[in-house]
Amino acid sequence: MKKTLIASLLSLGFVFSAQAKDIVDTAISAGSFKTLATALTAAGLVDTLKGKGPFTVFAPTDDAFAKIPKADLDALLKDKAKLTAVLTYHVVAGKVMAADVKAGKVKTVQGSELTVTTMDGVKVNNANVVKTDIVADNGVIHVIDTVVMPK
């Protein structure tokens, strides 16, 4: 009986752990995107990024957000329109894996273009891509070390 219960619990745990997470849940579980999660909530974009997608998100870490002066970040978090523009500038429609990245311009969900370079590592505008291909059930996350701002 005890062995059956343990086996059942282990298999149930496996089913839940094997279940894919969306972009938002994947970022939150990574632990280094607390500021991004706060910003997505403030901008009302959580449901969008939990949607069907697929999306490619260039996700700035908490350290990337820390590069923005506190007063500027606080002001950005209070300005929903500007915050939405900044956050959607980090999102590209479709699922673009690292192996598929090519240098050039990429149109963002925000409407402007990001410049991707591949010399000496991959860069998105002035941000270094520090980790790639974090797969979610509705897209992929590539981690960047700087918040990129639309022009």
N, C-alpha and C positions, 0 to 999 in steps of 0.2 A: 504493500500500500504506500509506504513512505517513498520507495523508489519510483513508483508510478506518479506520485504527486510531484516529485522533483523533476522527473522527465517531462511532465506536462508543463510545469512552470518554465523550464528551460526552452521547450519548443515554443511556448507562447512568447517568451522574451525574444526568441529568434525572429518570430513573425513580426513583432513590433519593430525590432531594430532593422529588419530588412525593408520595412516600409519606407519609401522615399519621402523626402521633405521638400517643401517648396523653397524658393530663393530666400525668403525672410527667415523661415525656421532654420535653414541651413546656416545662414549668417549668424543668427542668434546663438545657435549651439556651438559655433566656433569659438565664441567668447571674446573675440577682439574687435567686435563691431557694435559695441553698446551705443556709441554716439550715432552711428548710422541708423540703428534701430530707433533711437529717440527721434532723429530727424525724419525718418520715414513716417513715424506716427504723427509728428507735428504737421507734416505736409499732407497727411491723409493718403499716403501711397501704399500702405501695408496691403490692403485688399487687392490693389492692382498687381503688386509683385507676388501675391499669393495666387494670382489668376493663371489661366491656361498657358500663356506665353507662346512660344519659348522666348526667353530673355537672356541676354549676355549682360552681366553687371560688372563694371569695374568698381569694386568696392573698396573705399578708403577705410583703413583701420582707425582705431581710436587714436593711435599715434599720429596718423595723417591729419585728423581733425584737430589734434593738439597743436599743430603748427599754425593754426589760425588764431590770432589774438583773441582772448576770451571775450572781450567786449564785442568784437566783430562776429564771433560765433553765436553769442547770445542774441545779437540783433538779427542774424540770419535765421535762427530758430524761431524768432517771433514774426518774421515776414514770410507768410505762407506762400505767396506768389514767387518770391525770389528763391525761397528754399526749394519749392517744387521744380523751378527751372534748373537749379544747381543739381538736384538729385536725378532728374530725368536726363541730364547731360551725361550721367554716368551709365546710362542704359542704352543698349543697342537691341533692336528687334532681331530675333532669331538666336540660335545657339551656335556660337562661334568658339570652337575649341582651339587651344593653343597651336596645334598643328596646322590649323586653317588660317592663322593670322598672317596678313600680308601688310607691308608698309603702304601707307596711303591715307586717304581721308575716309572716315566712316561716319555715316549719318546717325545721329542719336535720336532717341524718342523725343527729346526736347526740341529737335528741329535743326540744331546747329551741327557742325561736324567736329569730330575729334581727329587729331593727326596721330597716326600710329607710325612709329619708327622701329626698325629692327636691328640697327647697328648697335653693338655693345649691349645686347639685351633688348627686351621689348619695352618701349615707352609709349604712353598715351598722353599726348601733349607734354607736360613737364613731369609727369608722374612715372616712376618706375613700376613695372609689373613685377611683384616680388613672389607671387605664387599663382599658379594657373590651374585651370580645370577642376575646380571644386564643383562637382556635378550635383544639381538639384533635379527634382522631377519636372520642373518647368523651365529649365535653362542651366546656365553655368555662371560661376563667379570667378573672376580673376581679381586678385588682391593687388591694390596699388598703395604706394606710400605717401601720396599727396592728394588732397582734394583738388579736382580740376574745376575751373570756373568757366562758364560760357562767356563768349565775347559779347 
